[in-house]
Amino acid sequence: IPYVDGLKFNALFSYVRGANHSKSFLTPYSLYLLGDDGSVANERIFGKTSLSEEMYIGHNMTSTLTLTYNKKIKGHSVSGLLVYEQFESLGSTLGASRTNFPFTSIDQLFAGGDDEEQSNWGNPSQDARKGFIGRFNYDYKGKYLAEFSFRYDGSLKFHPDRRWGFFPSVSLGWRLSEEAFMKKFSNLDNLKVRGSYGILGNDAVGGWQWLTNYSFGDAYIFNQAPIKSIVSGGIPNVDLTWEKTSTWNLGLDFSILRNRISGTIDTYISQTSDLLLPSLLPSSTGYASVMQNIGKTENKGIEVTLNTIWFQNKNFSWNTDWTYSLNREKIKALNSGVTRDEGNLWFVGSPTQVFYDYKKIGIWQLGEEVQAKAFGGFKPGDIKVADMSPKGSEGEGVFSTDDRVIFSRVPKYTFGITNNIIYKNFDLMFFIYGRIGQYVKDAYTQLYKPSALENSAPVNYWTPENPSNEYPRPNSGYSTNSYLLQSSLAFRKASFVKIRDITLGYTLPKEWTSKMMVQKLRIYCSLNNFITFTDFPNYDPESNGSMDFPLAKQVLFGINLSL
């Protein structure tokens, strides 16, 4: 901008129009059955001709106006940013389908049959957002740093009276290594402390939930004529608004010994309030749930990164990168002051991702008949679960639903170690990753069929001659679904440490590659997931207990070529 040094203005506008046409034409198929002599004994035709066609047309418009300012006055540096942004999306979908085409040579809707299976549908879509962004930065000689910023956002997903949210943040930094009194520490390259506080907003929820939505339902007969019904799509919530997350952070950046050792340490406390979640409703309302701003969660933890250079010279170098993360999550409050919501597995004081069931501690053995019967009518060979009733209470020693416990699906901590070693033209990298303390629901355990009337997974189940503590005795009166404690077999700790990647490479000398007219040629071999340390059986501990993801090991060979 003329006459104002350091002030710049920028405007950006984009308009994207899109259209999509999809068409699916299905025809019948034949199944031929062969006789004993190899001839076709029977032909059966399955399916019927059907056509479904749908078209979407819509557009997105984005406008962004930006004003920036930068100025340096001696040791002072200031900068500012103001942004106005606007986004709008409009679209419309129209579709139709027909069946029972008299022939398959014409794949057009008009050629379909005039029966009750013909259908058409259509729906519009709309989304919009406006926002103002501001940021101010101050820097004095690289020693004292400050930043103030804000967002003021409006979302079409909320009622006009609840549409706008204000989200400020501030961060301060002090580079101690630039102070005169720190110069006596000659091995200190950088030392910086920093702190910040900020609020973020989230509107990740379906639109128009502050309005009553309607759809057409089944038809009913009135005056001998079918009349379509109109069904409410849910209970509106005009008070629905932004979910907010406030975060305090205190950090330290450091490097010593000419950057041979460097790293960061961050501690944080993050609290999320007015969570956008479906709240379960009594069945008497006629609805399963309503979207509300409910509850409060808290995350606090520490994150550490460390970079070390062990050796570094012309022919040999070795450096290691370390990461460590510890996070403690818990629900601090639920809707209307309740402390537990078993339907959604939400419990005040526990993480948001948990299992809730009985804790298996073994199998009732011979010689424990009296205790097993007194606890809940159990017999040797049945699953033994922990008695969670407090000592001296009425429930102690008696099996009940109060014996269920909470299993956290969140790891206690994670870590990673990456080593890079280079010797002349050879390079070696190996990456170690660990996740400790989380529970998963092992789907493999549910393949055990206690009735013994059908094929079952080969497991170490209990018999009088085999006093196993892993799986209960077979019992023809039980099934997987009817056996009360069958699910308790599934909850296992899935802690693991993996050497996830080992890569060995060799870079050809330049005197060789120059003759081949290439700048660089490297060949390498990688081993992925070859070594895993875990007590979790059968499948990949990272699969969250699913049998769809066996632990796959890979050997890769490759070439990096630069011309």
HELIX and SHEET records of a PDB file:
HELIX    1   1 LEU A  109  ALA A  111  5                                   3    
HELIX    2   2 PRO A  160  ARG A  162  5                                   3    
HELIX    3   3 LEU A  176  GLU A  178  5                                   3    
HELIX    4   4 ALA A  180  MET A  182  5                                   3    
HELIX    5   5 SER A  283  THR A  285  5                                   3    
HELIX    6   6 ASN A  335  GLY A  337  5                                   3    
HELIX    7   7 GLU A  369  GLY A  376  1                                   8    
HELIX    8   8 THR A  401  ASP A  403  5                                   3    
HELIX    9   9 ALA A  443  LEU A  447  5                                   5    
HELIX   10  10 GLN A  486  LEU A  489  5                                   4    
HELIX   11  11 LYS A  510  THR A  513  1                                   4    
HELIX   12  12 PRO A  541  SER A  543  5                                   3    
SHEET    1   A16 LEU A   7  LEU A  26  0                                        
SHEET    2   A16 SER A  50  ILE A  73 -1                                        
SHEET    3   A16 HIS A  76  THR A  99 -1                                        
SHEET    4   A16 SER A 119  TYR A 140 -1                                        
SHEET    5   A16 TYR A 144  SER A 155 -1                                        
SHEET    6   A16 TRP A 164  ARG A 175 -1                                        
SHEET    7   A16 LEU A 188  ASN A 202 -1                                        
SHEET    8   A16 GLU A 243  ILE A 256 -1                                        
SHEET    9   A16 ILE A 261  LEU A 280 -1                                        
SHEET   10   A16 SER A 289  GLN A 312 -1                                        
SHEET   11   A16 PHE A 316  ALA A 333 -1                                        
SHEET   12   A16 TYR A 413  TYR A 423 -1                                        
SHEET   13   A16 PHE A 426  ILE A 436 -1                                        
SHEET   14   A16 PHE A 496  THR A 507 -1                                        
SHEET   15   A16 LYS A 520  THR A 534 -1                                        
SHEET   16   A16 GLN A 554  SER A 562 -1                                        
SHEET    1   B 2 TYR A  29  LEU A  34  0                                        
SHEET    2   B 2 VAL A  40  PHE A  46 -1                                        
SHEET    1   C 2 TYR A 214  PHE A 222  0                                        
SHEET    2   C 2 ALA A 225  SER A 232 -1                                        
SHEET    1   D 2 ARG A 340  ASP A 341  0                                        
SHEET    2   D 2 TRP A 346  PHE A 347 -1                                        
SHEET    1   E 2 VAL A 354  ASP A 357  0                                        
SHEET    2   E 2 VAL A 405  SER A 408 -1                                        
SHEET    1   F 2 LYS A 360  ILE A 363  0                                        
SHEET    2   F 2 ILE A 383  VAL A 385 -1                                        
SHEET    1   G 2 TYR A 439  LYS A 441  0                                        
SHEET    2   G 2 PHE A 491  LYS A 493 -1                                        
END                                                                             
